[in-house]
Amino acid sequence: MSNTVDGHGPSRSWDVIVVGAGHAGSEAALAASRMGCRTLLLTMSLDASAQMSCNPAIGGTAKGHLVREIDALGGEMGRTTDRAAIQVKTLNASRGPAVRSTRAQCDRARDRAAMKQTVEAEPGLDVRQGQAARLLTAGGRVVGVEDQLGVRDEARAVVVTAGTFLRGLIHVGPAQQRAGRAGEFAADDLSDALRALGLRLGRLKTGTSPRLRRSTIDYSALTEQWGDAEPRPFHWATTRLPLPQVACHVTYTTRQTHAIIRDNLDRSPLYSGVIDATGVRYCPSVEDKVVRFADRERHQVILEPDGLDTEEVYANGISTCLPVDVQERMVRSIPGLARAEIMRPGYAIEYHFVPPTQMRPTLECRDVPGLWLAGQVNGTTGYEEAAALGLWAGINAACAVQGRAPFLPDRSECYLAVLVDDLVTRGTVEPYRMFTSRAEYRLVLREDNADVRLVAHGHRLGLASEERRAAVETEIERLRARRRDGASLFQLLCRPETRYGDLCAGDPEGIDEPEIVRQVEIAVKYDGYIRRMREDIARFKASEGVRPPDALDYAAVPGLSTEARQRLAEVRPRSLGQASRVPGITLAALSILAVWTRKLEATPR
Amino acid sequence: MAIATPPGVGALGVVRLSGPDAIPLTAALVKSPAAIDAQPSHTARRVRILDPGTGAPIDDALCTIMRAPRSYTGDDVVERSCHGGAALLAMVVERVCRAGARLAAPGEFTRRAFLNGRIDLARAEAGALLINARTERAVSLAARALEGELGARLGGLREALLDLVAGLEVSLDFPDDGVGVDVDDARAHTEALVRDVEALRAAARRGRLVHDGITIALVGRPNAGKSSLLNALLGRARAIVAPTPGTTRDVVEGVVEIAGVPVRLLDTAGLGTPGDAIEAEGMKRSQAAVDESDLVIVVVDGRVARADADLERTLIGRRALVVRSKSDLGAHPDAEALGDAIAVSSMTGAGLPALRAAIAQEIAAIVASNDDEGQVAASLRQSEGLAKISRALATGAGALGVVPLEAVLIDLREALGATSELLGLDLGEAVLDRIFSTFCVGK
């Protein structure tokens, strides 16, 4: 193909190009190159690799689960988080193991530096600063990228992880600025390039809180919050967190704060109608909180140190796009912040995303082969969701290039699969965040068994935890066989009050390793429910295994309602199971599809 | 296409045709002053039905057109009300088939209506219940079902479950926000919901009884007067009555309506020592009839009454009424020992009103209420769904506080899912929606 038009010399050729080096892009690029693909990571700014845009924290309920799964599959997020963690907590510690998750407050600069270092040091991965402006196509396939300077690169797979940068527009009060993040260019050309390929775009918004100067905060009357005394790292090989741990502080908005906000709502672009995009209800702006929950007297604000070497403090809980003068007054009405200076104002950002029902489960665009989309551009919110999607797309792009079977675990195996399946099957109209309640099999999808679950896939992709899983299974079998007081040790452990530690005290064959002890305890306590879950999963897998033919013309299937036809044609489910999850598909439509699929299978061609 | 009216002869017979070609197809078979292709929807026009081959007239009929999507099935529907002669209708149907239509399978119009989203499953089932109702009372229950009565009660249950599940889930996914329902409150709520569902199940059971009716077996010694009583209750001669004991060898049935409920009366062969193999078989069938009945009427010959151990054994644990028959022939002095037996004469009719009243009282007890608010018409599918919901909720209530919350939520979500399925509603993001509209969470 012609490549001398702009005089940058012949275009270079790659296996995989990743556009965007945020959380999604970094994971995608690392995965592809570690799987043996010649990979180029193209980023607008080499200084902003995996930059956290708002709250400098990784993990939390369900998000911590994603991070451990990423870690189990050889992704980076767990390791970089450990290297930058300055406060780590286990959430839901007193509840059942399925909902326990880890959250780490991070030093923002060190987190970014850690990822930058890893990405740049990765053999087989080239990194270059450049702004992707055009997507090159041939025969209906995406075959490369051209940047704003006219430099062209060809590839067999292009993964776009543009985050919030597609026609990104920042709002602070009346001011608007085209940007993908404060201080960074928007990706307007890339947005147009995607549209030109025939992809439908939607518009979403999110926001961030102001950052305050530490020395202007009066901490004396505020409650301190420390992390766990013995924090659990994310990465399996981390033995010790390298950074000193710090405290966060808690304060609250006051009636006066709310009054200031209410009096100035018309100056907030969120409420003046200027922003016409759907926001993240899981991260409500402080304007939202005050309006929707008007009778609440106060809302929590957590002051989080942005890093060890910086004066910046992130004021978590007052995400806003009010004008700067209002932000200042609002902040100063909060206890402890009477003299606080704002170093970076809060802002709202609206951006384009690509509705994910246009993607196959591998995250390749169904109608634009050769193009993968991953991260916030799929319509998600959160660094962990983005990293998960980037990893998934990177692995699958590599598999496609290498002619390997795609990486497609199902909903019963990992939160990653729940995330992807929800997006490509149900789509999303607002920024999607992962919750444990989204996973119907959450009892078996725990942080502590992430590597055990993903072992088979990890093997195929070059990771091994077979020894760990084998050790746990062996111990459970041993407990079933041993008896004490007329009941097997296994049965004894099923009574909620019994702890494995008590049972095996003095038992010479008891296992010491705390990790194994924990696994065994969990398995036996949940035994009855887990058994039910496994029956459900077996049924689920059966329906996932029934595949309608790829070229099925839904218009030709008799008896389907118009609505069912439209939705099925849009999503093109790969299985009856997936079809059942498409919104608006009734049991009746499903049974028609089942009968039709069987009929087509029986008909010789 | 199908004949929508019942088989047989009548003043009218309706032939119904549904499908995208219904109107052009009909146009080829009829003649009318204005072309029916242009006939406005939901109007009736007089047409002459012609034989397409010879052009000879077959009938003078009324043609009603209902255009998609506002028709029963959602496709174009044409109904021709012809004269109700059997041969005539057969001819009409045959001509329509030759023109390209296909005879509908049983229930196919309703199926199409359901698939096209014109009616939901519950209404389709209610329609079937209405068609099969045999008494006025069953009709009124089914009509309430058609109005969506069960759906309304289930809707309330679903809302309550959404609040409960949301209140518990929020504490798991937002542990820092300090919101959510506490476990003791949750248990109390769940137990209350179990009671609500059980009340609904009981109402559905009673509704089924009203719809399906109850069975009464008449038992007693040979020649005690059972067959005569059956005939008297039915108001016509049905069983064979003869003076020789042992005449009824089979179980003879009749259906009568009492207190708005269809009552199936089973006349059995007299219990006792069988004289031959045929009698033995008859007695075996009689025992089976007793086993399946909701009420047993013991018929004792008023002249020869004595305490009967065999009979008493049959009645252990069963609802029973005792009748002293042949009261016109006098009563044995010991007959008084039978306590609250009802004296009846099938010949003269004496005592029959008292017997019917006593049966009505028993029916009321079985159906548990004579007030229709106490019953609801539910299909088998709905009854099974309710049972599933009740089980899941009861397990959940017991597990709250004992087992980790995320495990209990499996039971509660099962109940929520079953409720939504009965209502034909997708759950989708309903729980998350409920969380975010109720609680201020998230940063």
Contacts between the chains, C-beta under 8 A, distances in Angstrom:
chain1	res1	chain2	res2	distance
A	55	B	443	6.9
A	61	B	172	7.0
A	61	B	173	5.0
A	61	B	174	7.3
A	61	B	175	6.7
A	62	B	173	6.8
A	91	B	175	5.0
A	91	B	176	7.1
A	92	B	172	6.6
A	92	B	175	5.0
A	95	B	172	6.9
A	95	B	175	7.7
A	95	B	404	6.2
A	95	B	405	6.2
A	95	B	406	7.4
A	96	B	404	2.7
A	96	B	405	6.5
A	96	B	406	5.2
A	96	B	407	6.5
A	97	B	404	7.6
A	98	B	404	7.2
A	98	B	406	4.7
A	98	B	407	7.8
A	99	B	172	4.7
A	99	B	173	7.9
A	99	B	404	8.0
A	99	B	405	7.6
A	99	B	406	5.2
A	280	B	442	7.9
A	281	B	436	5.0
A	281	B	442	7.0
A	282	B	436	7.7
A	282	B	441	7.8
A	282	B	442	4.3
A	283	B	442	5.5
A	283	B	443	6.2
A	284	B	440	7.6
A	284	B	442	5.8
A	289	B	440	5.9
A	292	B	440	7.2
A	293	B	440	4.0
A	296	B	440	5.9
A	299	B	440	7.1
A	300	B	177	7.7
A	300	B	443	8.0
A	302	B	443	7.5
A	316	B	443	5.3
A	317	B	443	5.0
A	319	B	443	7.5
A	426	B	428	7.4
A	435	B	169	7.8
A	435	B	173	4.5
A	435	B	432	7.0
A	436	B	172	6.0
A	436	B	173	5.8
A	436	B	406	7.1
A	437	B	169	4.6
A	437	B	172	7.1
A	437	B	173	5.8
A	437	B	409	7.9
A	437	B	431	6.2
A	437	B	432	7.1
A	438	B	432	8.0
A	440	B	413	7.8
A	442	B	406	6.1
A	443	B	406	6.3
A	443	B	407	6.3
A	443	B	410	7.0
A	496	B	402	6.9
A	496	B	403	7.4
A	525	B	404	7.7
A	526	B	404	7.7
A	526	B	407	6.4
A	529	B	403	7.5
A	529	B	407	4.5
A	529	B	410	6.1
A	532	B	410	7.3
A	533	B	410	7.5
A	559	B	112	7.8
A	559	B	115	5.0
A	560	B	115	7.5
A	561	B	115	6.3
A	561	B	116	5.9
A	561	B	117	5.1
A	563	B	117	7.3
A	583	B	426	6.1
A	583	B	428	5.9
A	584	B	426	6.8
A	586	B	424	6.9
A	587	B	421	7.6
A	588	B	114	6.4
A	588	B	115	5.8
A	588	B	121	7.8
A	589	B	115	7.7
A	592	B	115	7.5
